[in-house]
Amino acid sequence: MIRFVGGFETVASLPRTQFPEYAFIGRSNVGKSSLINAVVGQNVARTSNTPGRTQTINLFNLDDRAMIVDLPGYGYARASRADAMRWLARLEEYLMTRKLARLYILIDSRIGARASDLDLMDFCDAHGIGYQVVMTKKDKRVREEQQHALSHENHPAMMAEILETSAEKKFGLEAIRAQIGIK
């Protein structure tokens, strides 16, 4: 059973828990909330076709044993530079201070990795933050040439396997469920 704990504006306002956190992050409109809903098998994370909709750190309690975290998207073109810088500082604080079991960096397979995705991966590599790259919307058109930039040799903190998923078609979810411990 998963339940919504709350949406939090700042890292300092997040409740301290003894549970490991599984955080989902990616560019705006990459399908974070849709993927979370597909993985947990419930519509708990609000979805929208409007980029930049998730603006708080949304926390979900999974069976009193883990927390699922829906982080706001980055790279939203309509966000002011000041808002983007504030979010970047909040993201870095979150990554450096929370009990993170796994960070899932979501990349839209139709678009491929952008500079902001690679910057986040470089940050994680530099700080020893393990992460899993997840290609979303794999049922749509794919840009295979983008995957060379996402090799483990270029990003040592990245999990070796790149997961390919589709929340809409419900495939590629098993590996994430297994990592989180969802049956």
GURO-694960 format. One record per residue (C-alpha): chain; residue number from 1; x, y, z; residue in three letters. Coordinates in steps of 0.001 Angstrom, whole numbers, always signed. Each point is the difference from the previous one (the first is absolute). Layout:
<r A NUM <X Y Z> ALA>;
...
END
This chain:
<r A 1 <+0 +0 +0> MET>;
<r A 2 <+1358 +3390 -939> ILE>;
<r A 3 <-1191 +3270 +1436> ARG>;
<r A 4 <+755 +3639 -718> PHE>;
<r A 5 <+1936 +1592 +2867> VAL>;
<r A 6 <+113 +3535 -1402> GLY>;
<r A 7 <+1475 +2513 -2391> GLY>;
<r A 8 <+2926 +1937 +1459> PHE>;
<r A 9 <+1402 +3333 -1189> GLU>;
<r A 10 <+3421 -417 +1596> THR>;
<r A 11 <+2307 -2837 +985> VAL>;
<r A 12 <-11 +1273 +3595> ALA>;
<r A 13 <-3787 -475 +162> SER>;
<r A 14 <+206 -3689 -1009> LEU>;
<r A 15 <-744 -2359 +2886> PRO>;
<r A 16 <+2897 -2098 +1265> ARG>;
<r A 17 <-738 -3694 -394> THR>;
<r A 18 <+1890 -3214 +615> GLN>;
<r A 19 <-1052 -1250 -3429> PHE>;
<r A 20 <+2211 -12 -3095> PRO>;
<r A 21 <-1060 +2396 -2747> GLU>;
<r A 22 <-415 -882 -3678> TYR>;
<r A 23 <-35 +3291 -1890> ALA>;
<r A 24 <-1134 +631 -3579> PHE>;
<r A 25 <+1353 +3003 -1880> ILE>;
<r A 26 <+251 +1198 -3581> GLY>;
<r A 27 <-769 +2834 -2349> ARG>;
<r A 28 <-3478 +1515 +64> SER>;
<r A 29 <-2615 -2175 -1714> ASN>;
<r A 30 <+2244 -3100 -92> VAL>;
<r A 31 <-2696 -2108 +1677> GLY>;
<r A 32 <+1182 -173 +3628> LYS>;
<r A 33 <-3443 -60 +1579> SER>;
<r A 34 <-1367 -2416 -2627> SER>;
<r A 35 <+2908 -2375 +575> LEU>;
<r A 36 <-438 +140 +3782> ILE>;
<r A 37 <-3707 -825 -413> ASN>;
<r A 38 <+812 -2917 -2321> ALA>;
<r A 39 <+2718 -1373 +2305> VAL>;
<r A 40 <-2151 +83 +3153> VAL>;
<r A 41 <-3173 -1067 -1829> GLY>;
<r A 42 <-2081 +2904 +1316> GLN>;
<r A 43 <-746 +3532 -1172> ASN>;
<r A 44 <+1605 +1783 +2944> VAL>;
<r A 45 <+2219 +2548 -1778> ALA>;
<r A 46 <-1838 +2781 -1819> ARG>;
<r A 47 <+693 +19 -3731> THR>;
<r A 48 <-369 +2801 -2515> SER>;
<r A 49 <+740 +708 -3638> ASN>;
<r A 50 <+1201 +3439 +1078> THR>;
<r A 51 <+3802 +147 +456> PRO>;
<r A 52 <+1217 +1168 +3401> GLY>;
<r A 53 <-3155 -1062 +1856> ARG>;
<r A 54 <+1758 -1731 +2919> THR>;
<r A 55 <+1477 +2865 +1998> GLN>;
<r A 56 <+407 -1558 +3421> THR>;
<r A 57 <+1909 -3011 +1291> ILE>;
<r A 58 <-2812 -2560 +189> ASN>;
<r A 59 <+508 -2776 +2512> LEU>;
<r A 60 <-1841 -3341 +67> PHE>;
<r A 61 <+216 -2647 +2734> ASN>;
<r A 62 <+212 -3559 -1347> LEU>;
<r A 63 <-1201 -2547 +2578> ASP>;
<r A 64 <+1902 +1732 +2831> ASP>;
<r A 65 <+3275 -1330 -1435> ARG>;
<r A 66 <+1034 +2420 -2766> ALA>;
<r A 67 <-706 +3474 -1302> MET>;
<r A 68 <-669 +790 -3657> ILE>;
<r A 69 <+1007 +3554 -923> VAL>;
<r A 70 <-1376 +1887 -3013> ASP>;
<r A 71 <+2426 +2884 -550> LEU>;
<r A 72 <-889 +3051 -2105> PRO>;
<r A 73 <+1220 -87 -3579> GLY>;
<r A 74 <+2909 +2077 -1182> TYR>;
<r A 75 <+619 +1722 -3316> GLY>;
<r A 76 <-3443 +1611 -273> TYR>;
<r A 77 <+457 +2826 -2510> ALA>;
<r A 78 <-2637 +2299 +1509> ARG>;
<r A 79 <+1518 -9 +3473> ALA>;
<r A 80 <+1858 +3166 +880> SER>;
<r A 81 <+3761 -238 +406> ARG>;
<r A 82 <-401 +820 +3703> ALA>;
<r A 83 <-2542 -2832 +440> ASP>;
<r A 84 <+2272 -2412 -1875> ALA>;
<r A 85 <+2972 +925 +2207> MET>;
<r A 86 <-2091 -401 +3178> ARG>;
<r A 87 <-1154 -3432 -1149> TRP>;
<r A 88 <+3564 -1046 -848> LEU>;
<r A 89 <+1164 +968 +3507> ALA>;
<r A 90 <-2955 -1888 +1523> ARG>;
<r A 91 <+775 -3072 -2119> LEU>;
<r A 92 <+3670 +8 +1006> GLU>;
<r A 93 <-989 +354 +3662> GLU>;
<r A 94 <-2445 -2898 -334> TYR>;
<r A 95 <+2572 -2267 -1669> LEU>;
<r A 96 <+2692 +791 +2572> MET>;
<r A 97 <-2088 -278 +3181> THR>;
<r A 98 <-2672 -2681 -400> ARG>;
<r A 99 <+151 -3768 +590> LYS>;
<r A 100 <-69 -876 -3684> LEU>;
<r A 101 <-228 -3686 -921> ALA>;
<r A 102 <-196 +710 -3722> ARG>;
<r A 103 <-333 +2996 -2278> LEU>;
<r A 104 <-1806 -674 -3262> TYR>;
<r A 105 <+964 +2519 -2685> ILE>;
<r A 106 <-2743 -114 -2618> LEU>;
<r A 107 <+744 +878 -3623> ILE>;
<r A 108 <-2635 +203 -2743> ASP>;
<r A 109 <+1117 -2581 -2576> SER>;
<r A 110 <-1502 +2116 -2818> ARG>;
<r A 111 <+2333 +2882 +835> ILE>;
<r A 112 <+3036 -1609 +1596> GLY>;
<r A 113 <+2327 +1454 +2619> ALA>;
<r A 114 <+279 +3784 +89> ARG>;
<r A 115 <+2770 +2100 +1522> ALA>;
<r A 116 <-2010 +379 +3222> SER>;
<r A 117 <-299 -3805 +313> ASP>;
<r A 118 <+3738 -440 -526> LEU>;
<r A 119 <+722 +2808 +2498> ASP>;
<r A 120 <-2080 -1808 +2626> LEU>;
<r A 121 <+1812 -3261 -747> MET>;
<r A 122 <+3364 +1780 +303> ASP>;
<r A 123 <-1078 +1447 +3371> PHE>;
<r A 124 <-968 -3475 +1230> CYS>;
<r A 125 <+3270 -1475 -1301> ASP>;
<r A 126 <+2034 +2704 +1755> ALA>;
<r A 127 <-1796 -575 +3321> HIS>;
<r A 128 <-219 -3792 -137> GLY>;
<r A 129 <-3797 -22 -222> ILE>;
<r A 130 <-1068 -3240 -1690> GLY>;
<r A 131 <-2717 +360 -2592> TYR>;
<r A 132 <-1966 -2026 -2505> GLN>;
<r A 133 <-734 +1420 -3460> VAL>;
<r A 134 <-3544 -787 -1122> VAL>;
<r A 135 <-1088 +664 -3570> MET>;
<r A 136 <-3710 +882 +33> THR>;
<r A 137 <-2618 -63 -2751> LYS>;
<r A 138 <+1846 -2875 -1663> LYS>;
<r A 139 <-3188 -894 -1885> ASP>;
<r A 140 <+406 +3238 -1948> LYS>;
<r A 141 <+2643 +835 -2622> ARG>;
<r A 142 <+3521 -734 +1266> VAL>;
<r A 143 <+3352 +1683 -522> ARG>;
<r A 144 <+2506 -2814 +498> GLU>;
<r A 145 <+2968 +2226 -865> GLU>;
<r A 146 <-492 +1798 +3317> GLN>;
<r A 147 <+888 -3054 +2068> GLN>;
<r A 148 <+3743 +210 -708> HIS>;
<r A 149 <+171 +3147 +2157> ALA>;
<r A 150 <-1533 -1983 +2840> LEU>;
<r A 151 <+2663 -2663 +299> SER>;
<r A 152 <+1215 -1216 +3380> HIS>;
<r A 153 <+3594 +843 -950> GLU>;
<r A 154 <-990 +3673 -347> ASN>;
<r A 155 <-1973 -9 +3272> HIS>;
<r A 156 <+1521 -2174 +2745> PRO>;
<r A 157 <-2817 +514 +2543> ALA>;
<r A 158 <-2635 -1199 -2493> MET>;
<r A 159 <-1432 -3501 +344> MET>;
<r A 160 <+1311 -2034 -2932> ALA>;
<r A 161 <-3368 -809 -1557> GLU>;
<r A 162 <-2160 +2690 -1603> ILE>;
<r A 163 <-3637 -885 +626> LEU>;
<r A 164 <-2523 +503 -2797> GLU>;
<r A 165 <-3594 +606 +1075> THR>;
<r A 166 <-3458 +993 -1138> SER>;
<r A 167 <-2530 +1040 +2634> ALA>;
<r A 168 <-2711 -11 -2676> GLU>;
<r A 169 <+715 -3528 -1277> LYS>;
<r A 170 <+1093 -1244 +3462> LYS>;
<r A 171 <+3319 -1495 -1040> PHE>;
<r A 172 <+3458 +251 +1510> GLY>;
<r A 173 <-1445 +531 +3480> LEU>;
<r A 174 <+1100 -3310 +1540> GLU>;
<r A 175 <+3628 +1021 +586> ALA>;
<r A 176 <-1022 +3173 +1839> ILE>;
<r A 177 <-2573 -1904 +2048> ARG>;
<r A 178 <+2641 -2579 +938> ALA>;
<r A 179 <+2485 +2711 +1045> GLN>;
<r A 180 <-2621 +1655 +2202> ILE>;
<r A 181 <-1370 -3317 +1268> GLY>;
<r A 182 <-3491 +201 -1509> ILE>;
<r A 183 <-1520 -3375 -849> LYS>;
END
